[in-house]
Amino acid sequence: MEPKLLIVQNIVHEAPGILLDLLHDQGIAYDLIDLSNGEMIPPPLSYSGVVLLGGPQSANDSSTQILHELGRVQETLEAGIPCLGICLGLQLLVKARGGRVIPCPVRETGFHEPDGTPYTVHLTPEGRSDPLFRGLPEHLRVFQLHGETVVPAPGMTLLATGRGCRMQVLKIGSTAWGLQCHFEMTRPMFETWTITDPSLMNMDREELLAEFDRIEVVYTGTGRTILRNFLDICGLVSR
């Protein structure tokens, strides 16, 4: 069986970003399934790992797309295939394993808290020792774009916390990780988000892009490290 990654995209503009650059750099095979174009997720058993991207949907939706995705997520978890969920992807993982998805106490959007403090996640002791965060510092600048959060179920470990929305990174069992925050954006991808996402369209576009430019080197380095660590966990890249 050819080592291959499965990427599940929930909406066109929330693309793999930095992950796609890494896959091309490393010559790693992948299948990209865009559910918003009516595609269906293949059975996960023939893949070395699965990545679930973000989207505006809710894991609580009863749509055909979400129910189909939850079913494949359950198959992935039951098979012990390494899985990484981003934003909606985290919420789907938690929902599939018996946790809950609820509204955030404060919606998180952009690069800063309401008081202007940069959005930062803080690794817990478990996070600092987890292979997903190998080679990274304890505090990480992030981008946020979500109005829901999760209530973990037994068997889930908190790896990183935030100020307004505490549940920022969770480990689900021993083979799945979920990130509420975004580490995967590229500059062109973010430009598209600012003219596509309703929450971002209500913000100052020039200031958003300027802030991305200010933190791009550190942000991209963090994203590449996390995603490369995940590919390493999947056995798709060697150090």
C-alpha positions in Angstrom: 0.0 0.0 0.0 1.4 3.4 -1.0 1.8 5.7 2.0 -0.7 8.5 1.5 -2.5 11.3 3.4 -6.2 11.9 3.2 -7.3 15.6 3.4 -10.9 16.5 4.0 -11.9 20.0 3.0 -15.3 21.4 4.2 -15.4 24.6 2.1 -13.4 25.8 -0.9 -11.5 28.7 0.7 -10.4 26.8 3.9 -7.7 24.9 2.0 -4.7 22.9 3.3 -2.4 25.9 3.0 1.0 25.3 4.6 0.2 21.5 4.6 0.0 21.4 0.9 3.4 23.1 0.6 4.9 20.5 2.9 3.4 17.6 1.0 4.8 19.0 -2.3 8.2 19.7 -0.7 8.5 16.2 0.6 6.9 14.4 -2.4 4.2 12.9 -0.2 1.1 11.4 -1.9 -2.3 12.7 -0.9 -6.0 12.7 -1.8 -7.9 16.0 -1.3 -11.6 15.6 -0.9 -13.8 18.7 -1.1 -17.1 18.0 0.5 -18.5 21.4 -0.5 -18.2 20.2 -4.2 -20.3 17.1 -3.4 -17.4 14.7 -3.1 -17.6 11.8 -0.6 -14.9 10.7 1.8 -13.4 7.3 0.9 -12.9 4.7 3.6 -9.9 5.7 5.6 -8.3 2.3 6.1 -6.0 2.7 3.0 -4.4 5.9 4.4 -1.5 6.6 6.7 -3.2 9.6 8.2 -6.2 11.9 7.9 -6.5 15.7 8.2 -9.9 17.4 8.7 -9.9 21.1 7.8 -12.1 23.9 9.0 -15.3 25.3 7.7 -18.3 27.4 8.7 -20.5 24.4 9.4 -21.2 23.1 12.9 -20.5 19.5 14.1 -24.1 19.7 15.5 -25.6 20.1 12.0 -27.9 17.3 10.7 -26.8 17.9 7.1 -25.8 15.0 4.9 -22.3 16.4 4.7 -21.7 16.5 8.4 -23.4 13.1 9.2 -21.2 11.5 6.5 -18.1 13.2 7.8 -18.9 12.1 11.4 -19.3 8.5 10.2 -15.8 8.6 8.5 -14.3 10.3 11.5 -15.6 7.5 13.8 -14.1 4.9 11.4 -10.8 6.7 11.5 -10.7 6.8 15.3 -11.8 3.2 15.7 -9.0 2.1 13.3 -6.4 4.0 15.2 -5.3 5.9 12.0 -3.5 9.2 13.0 -5.9 12.1 12.5 -5.5 15.9 12.8 -8.5 18.2 13.0 -8.4 21.9 12.6 -11.2 24.2 13.9 -14.3 22.4 12.7 -12.1 19.3 12.4 -11.4 19.4 16.2 -15.2 19.7 16.9 -16.0 16.8 14.6 -13.4 14.6 16.4 -14.8 15.5 19.9 -18.4 15.0 18.7 -17.6 11.6 17.2 -16.1 10.5 20.5 -18.9 11.5 22.8 -18.0 15.1 23.7 -20.1 18.2 23.1 -19.9 21.2 20.8 -21.3 24.4 22.3 -21.3 28.2 21.6 -18.1 30.0 22.8 -18.5 32.3 25.7 -16.8 34.9 23.5 -16.5 34.5 19.7 -12.8 34.5 18.7 -11.9 36.2 15.4 -8.6 37.5 14.1 -5.2 37.9 15.7 -6.2 39.7 18.9 -8.4 39.4 22.0 -11.1 42.1 22.4 -8.6 44.1 24.6 -5.9 44.0 21.9 -3.8 41.2 23.5 -2.5 38.8 20.8 -4.3 35.5 20.7 -1.8 33.0 22.3 -2.2 29.4 23.2 -0.2 27.9 26.1 0.9 24.3 26.1 0.0 22.3 29.2 2.5 19.9 30.7 1.0 17.1 28.5 1.2 19.4 25.5 4.9 20.2 26.1 5.7 16.4 26.1 3.5 15.5 23.1 5.1 14.7 19.8 2.8 17.1 17.9 4.6 20.0 19.6 8.1 18.7 19.4 10.6 21.6 18.9 8.2 24.4 19.8 8.0 26.8 22.7 5.4 26.8 25.4 3.5 29.9 24.1 2.4 30.1 20.5 0.8 33.1 18.6 -2.3 31.9 16.7 -5.1 33.1 14.4 -8.7 32.4 15.5 -12.0 32.1 13.6 -14.7 30.3 15.5 -17.9 30.7 17.4 -18.1 27.3 19.0 -16.0 25.3 21.4 -15.9 21.8 22.8 -16.7 20.0 26.1 -14.3 17.0 26.2 -15.4 13.5 27.0 -13.4 11.0 29.0 -10.3 9.8 27.2 -9.4 13.3 25.9 -6.4 15.3 27.0 -6.0 19.0 27.0 -2.7 20.0 25.3 -3.1 23.8 25.0 -5.3 26.4 26.5 -6.4 29.9 25.6 -7.8 32.8 27.5 -11.3 33.3 26.2 -11.8 29.8 24.8 -9.9 27.5 27.0 -10.1 24.3 24.9 -7.5 25.1 22.2 -5.8 21.8 21.5 -7.0 18.4 22.6 -5.7 14.9 22.1 -8.5 12.4 21.4 -7.4 9.0 22.6 -3.9 8.2 21.5 -4.0 8.8 17.8 -6.0 12.0 17.1 -5.3 15.7 17.7 -7.6 18.6 17.4 -6.6 22.3 17.1 -9.3 25.0 17.6 -6.9 27.7 16.4 -5.4 28.0 12.9 -1.8 27.3 12.1 -2.2 26.4 8.4 -2.7 29.7 6.6 -0.6 31.0 3.8 -0.6 34.7 2.8 -2.6 34.1 -0.4 -5.0 31.9 1.5 -5.6 34.5 4.2 -6.1 37.2 1.5 -9.0 35.1 0.2 -10.4 34.6 3.7 -10.6 38.3 4.3 -12.9 38.8 1.3 -14.9 35.6 1.8 -15.6 35.0 5.5 -18.4 37.3 6.9 -16.7 37.8 10.3 -13.4 38.9 8.7 -15.2 41.1 6.1 -16.5 43.2 9.1 -12.9 43.9 10.2 -10.2 46.2 8.8 -8.7 44.2 5.9 -5.6 46.2 5.6 -4.9 45.8 9.3 -5.5 42.1 9.2 -3.1 41.6 6.3 -0.5 43.9 8.0 -0.7 41.8 11.2 -0.2 38.6 9.2 2.9 40.2 7.6 4.2 41.2 11.0 4.0 37.6 12.4 4.3 35.6 9.2 7.8 34.2 9.8 7.1 32.9 13.3 3.5 31.9 12.4 4.6 29.9 9.3 7.5 28.3 11.2 5.0 27.1 13.9 2.6 25.8 11.4 5.3 23.9 9.4 6.6 22.4 12.6 3.2 21.2 13.8 2.3 19.8 10.4 5.6 18.2 9.9 5.4 16.6 13.3 2.0 15.2 12.4 3.4 13.8 9.1 6.2 12.2 11.1 3.6 10.6 13.4 1.9 9.2 10.3 5.2 7.7 9.1 5.1 9.9 6.0 8.3 11.9 6.6 11.5 11.0 8.4 13.7 13.3 10.4 
